[in-house]
């Protein structure tokens, strides 16, 4: 999928009726976070999903106590996972995973995350195209959708993500660190990594001088997270990296990683 070059509105009130209609009909991708947050997922359900799935998905949203975009996307994915299995519908996921609408692709990512019948190996295999997606929202949802499984199976996840950290695709490399941030944002914390951040070293080492700023920011944020509970680990690692990797990329990561400790 090509990167969306359309410039989005700066505030929700500035999103035009025409753009909003196209977003809610699944005809275009959101251009930025403002548009992503504007989408009416109930309208999108009615305009995109087969009729047989609409009622259950809408009911699941209406039953939510907190109707945040994140909770709605997860709820829709949960319902679609269960319902498509009940209907033995093997085509739905394939239709949604390549849909023009980034929000619909987010639903598909959560179909993977919600599936209790497949292993973490399989989930990561299926989620990789979403991790590589051209759209920022799909990439964020991709790691959130499988974070619980990663947390519960770190011994399996780390070797797989270590391979991902060597990918030619910066989006996939970024997933390898972002998906296991000790604290993260809008997601559950990974207590094992808060207590033992060294578990992630096989991944972090591969990314310490990454050429992509997107990846650099993720690694720096990872270490900043870890500095809240294990400051001595982060300080020592940054000192080591500074000595063994005197590059501008590593220097940027170190400065960002230590920002909380230097306050």
C-alpha positions, 0 to 999 in steps of 0.5 A: 500500500502506498503511503498516504500523502494527503494532508489532514486537518489539524483539529476535528472541527476542521475535517470537512464533511466530504472527507468525513463521509469518505472516511466513514464509508471506508473509501480513504485512509485517515491522513493523521491522528485527528482524522483517525479519531474522527471516524464513526466506527458504527457508520464504518461497520454499516458501510463495510461489513457484511450484514451478518456481522453488523448487529453483533459489532454494533451491540459490542460498541454500545455495551462499552463503558468507555467508547474510546477509539482503541476500545471500539477497535478491539471490541470489533476485532473480538466480535469478528474473530468469534463470529467468523469462526462460528460462521466458518467464514475464511474470507472475511479476514482476507477481505479486511486485512487489505481494505482501503480503510486503515481503521478496517485493517486495524479491526483485522489486526485485532482479529489476530490478537483475539484468536485464542486458538493460534500460537504466538508464532502464528500470531506474529507471522500473521501480524507482520504485514500489519507491522509493516503497513504504510499507515501509522495507525495500523502499525500502532494497533499491530503491536497492541493487538498481540502485546498480551500474548507477547507479555505472557510468552516472552521466552518465545517472543524475544528470539522471534523479535530478535530476527525482526530487529534485523529486518530491512524494513524499519517499520518491522524493526520498530515493532521489535522494540515498540511491542515490548516497551516496559511501560508503553502507551495506551497498553498494559505494562510488561512487569517482567521487563520492568524488573529485568530489562536485560531480557530485551538486550538481544533486540536492543543491541541490534538497534543501538545505531539504527539509521531510522529515526522512527526506530531510534525514537522507539529504542530511546523510549524503551530505555526511558521506560526502563529508567523508571524502575532500573536506572542503573541498567539504563545508565550502564548500557548507555555508557557502554553503547557510547563507547562501542558505537560512537555514531550520531544515531547512537548518540541521539538514542542515548540522549533521549534515553537518559532524558528522565534521569537528567531532570 
